[in-house]
Amino acid sequence: MKIVVSILGFLLLASCTSNTILEKPKHLIPEDKMVDILTDLFLATGAKSVKNIHGKRQINYMNLVFEKHHIDSTVYKESNYYYTSLIDANTAMLSIVERRLNKIKDSLNTIEKEMDSIKMKLSIDRRDSLRKKKGMPVLRARTSRKPSQIIEHKFTTEIEK
C-alpha cells in the first residue's frame, strides 16, 4: 500500500511541472518599446490621483499612452503577459523603467527646489521695492528672467542628459 501511495505521489508531483514560458504572440512589442510603454503607464497610473488643470481626479490616462505608442490594449496585455513569463527579461525591463522614473523624479525635485528659491527671490524683491519707496537701501538685485523661463530651461536640459 505504501508503494502505491508513493508512486501516485511521485506521479502527481511529476505532472505538476511548470510551463510558464508562453508562446510569442503574433504582435509582440519589442523590449525597448515595452520599456517606454511601461514608463508611460507607471506615470499615467500615478497621475490618476493628482488633480489635473481642471481640478478633476481619477482620470484614466491609459488610453492616451496606447494612442501615443500606436498600440491597443490587447497587444499590450499579450506582450506584457509574455514578458512576465520570462522572469529575467521582465526584471531587466523593470529595472530600466525604475531608473527612468527615478531620473524624472530627481529632475522634478530639482525644479521644485528652484521654484522655491525663485519664490524666495521674488518675495525679497517685493520687500526691496518697499524699501526703495521708504528710502531705505536695497538688499538684492532683481532677477532678469521670469521664473517660468528659468524652470523651463532647467527642465529641458535635465531630461536631455
C-alpha positions in Angstrom: 0.0 0.0 0.0 2.9 2.4 0.8 4.4 1.7 -2.5 1.2 2.5 -4.4 0.7 5.8 -2.5 4.4 6.8 -3.0 4.1 6.0 -6.8 0.9 8.1 -7.1 2.5 10.9 -5.1 5.6 10.9 -7.4 3.4 10.9 -10.5 1.3 13.8 -9.1 4.4 15.8 -8.4 6.0 15.0 -11.8 2.8 16.1 -13.6 2.9 19.5 -11.9 5.9 20.8 -13.8 5.7 24.4 -14.6 5.2 25.5 -18.2 5.3 29.3 -17.5 7.1 30.3 -20.7 4.4 31.1 -23.2 4.5 31.2 -27.0 5.4 34.5 -28.5 2.3 36.5 -29.5 1.9 37.4 -33.2 2.2 41.2 -32.4 4.9 41.1 -29.7 6.1 44.6 -28.7 9.9 44.8 -28.7 11.6 45.1 -25.3 12.8 48.6 -25.8 9.4 49.9 -26.9 7.8 47.9 -24.0 10.1 49.8 -21.6 8.9 53.1 -23.0 5.3 52.0 -22.7 5.7 50.7 -19.1 7.4 54.0 -18.1 4.4 56.0 -19.5 1.9 53.6 -17.9 3.5 54.0 -14.5 3.4 57.8 -14.9 -0.3 57.6 -16.1 -1.2 55.4 -13.1 0.5 57.9 -10.7 -1.2 60.8 -12.4 -4.6 59.3 -11.7 -4.5 60.5 -8.1 -3.4 64.0 -8.9 -5.7 66.9 -9.9 -5.5 68.0 -13.5 -5.7 71.6 -14.6 -9.5 71.4 -14.5 -9.4 70.2 -10.9 -10.6 66.7 -11.6 -9.1 63.4 -10.3 -9.4 59.8 -11.2 -9.0 60.3 -14.9 -7.8 57.2 -16.9 -4.8 58.2 -18.9 -4.1 54.7 -20.1 -5.8 55.2 -23.5 -3.6 58.2 -24.1 -0.5 56.0 -23.6 -1.8 53.4 -26.0 -2.5 56.1 -28.6 0.9 57.7 -28.1 2.6 54.4 -28.9 0.2 53.3 -31.6 -0.9 50.1 -29.9 -4.1 48.8 -28.5 -4.7 47.3 -25.0 -4.9 43.8 -26.3 -1.5 43.9 -27.9 -0.1 45.4 -24.7 -1.8 42.7 -22.5 -0.5 39.9 -24.6 3.0 41.3 -24.7 3.0 42.0 -21.0 1.8 38.6 -20.2 4.5 37.0 -22.4 7.3 39.2 -20.8 6.1 38.4 -17.3 6.6 34.7 -18.1 10.2 35.5 -18.9 11.4 36.5 -15.4 14.9 37.6 -16.4 13.8 39.8 -19.3 10.9 41.3 -17.2 13.3 42.1 -14.3 15.7 43.8 -16.7 12.9 45.9 -18.3 11.5 46.9 -14.9 14.9 48.0 -13.6 15.3 50.3 -16.7 11.8 51.7 -16.0 12.7 52.3 -12.4 15.9 54.1 -13.3 13.9 56.3 -15.8 11.3 57.1 -13.2 13.9 58.0 -10.6 15.6 60.3 -13.1 12.3 62.0 -13.8 11.6 62.3 -10.0 15.1 63.8 -9.4 14.7 66.4 -12.1 11.2 67.3 -10.8 12.7 67.7 -7.3 15.4 70.0 -8.7 12.8 72.1 -10.4 10.7 72.3 -7.2 13.7 73.5 -5.3 14.4 76.1 -7.9 10.8 77.2 -7.8 11.1 77.7 -4.1 14.3 79.7 -4.4 12.7 81.8 -7.2 9.7 82.5 -5.0 12.0 83.5 -2.2 13.9 85.9 -4.5 10.6 87.4 -5.7 9.5 87.9 -2.1 12.8 89.6 -1.3 12.4 91.7 -4.5 9.0 92.8 -3.3 10.4 93.8 0.1 13.2 95.6 -1.7 10.7 97.7 -3.7 9.0 98.7 -0.4 12.4 99.6 1.0 13.0 101.8 -2.1 9.8 103.6 -1.6 10.7 104.3 2.0 14.2 105.5 1.0 16.0 102.5 2.6 18.9 100.7 0.9 18.0 97.8 -1.4 19.1 94.3 -0.3 19.4 92.4 -3.6 19.2 92.9 -7.3 16.2 91.7 -9.2 16.5 88.7 -11.5 16.4 89.4 -15.2 14.5 86.3 -16.3 11.0 85.2 -15.4 10.6 82.2 -13.1 8.9 80.2 -15.9 11.9 80.8 -18.2 14.4 79.5 -15.6 12.4 76.4 -14.8 11.7 75.6 -18.5 15.4 75.8 -19.4 16.5 73.7 -16.4 13.8 71.0 -17.0 14.6 70.6 -20.7 18.4 70.3 -20.1 17.9 67.8 -17.2 15.7 65.5 -19.3 18.1 65.6 -22.3 21.0 64.3 -20.2 
